[in-house]
Amino acid sequence: MLPPPRAPLPRSPYAREAATDQCVDVTGIPLTRPYYRAAEKRRLQGERRLALVLALEGVDCGSSVIHGSMWAV
């Protein structure tokens, strides 16, 4: 008696390209880790909040910090 047939092993979506010697298309894929970007966003948000608190106390930090753009006028 033969054993039952096995299910096919899961394959990477890139296996087809690797089998035909094609390059993997990475256009539109972010090149940084999402958690790194999230930490950077939190840090910048903290800087803006501090600038707003200081502005309430009368200390001018500049609009580039408060509005979050490097080229604010």
CORJOHU-V361519 format. One record per residue. RES is the residue in three letters. NEAR is the number of other ideal C-beta (glycine too) atoms within 10 Angstrom. Layout:
res->[RES,RES]
near->[NEAR,NEAR]
This chain:
res->[MET,LEU,PRO,PRO,PRO,ARG,ALA,PRO,LEU,PRO,ARG,SER,PRO,TYR,ALA,ARG,GLU,ALA,ALA,THR,ASP,GLN,CYS,VAL,ASP,VAL,THR,GLY,ILE,PRO,LEU,THR,ARG,PRO,TYR,TYR,ARG,ALA,ALA,GLU,LYS,ARG,ARG,LEU,GLN,GLY,GLU,ARG,ARG,LEU,ALA,LEU,VAL,LEU,ALA,LEU,GLU,GLY,VAL,ASP,CYS,GLY,SER,SER,VAL,ILE,HIS,GLY,SER,MET,TRP,ALA,VAL]
near->[3,4,5,6,6,6,6,6,5,6,10,8,7,11,10,10,13,12,9,7,6,10,7,9,9,8,4,5,7,9,5,8,9,8,8,10,11,10,11,11,10,10,9,12,11,10,14,14,11,14,20,12,11,14,15,8,6,6,10,10,15,10,13,13,19,18,13,13,10,7,6,11,6]
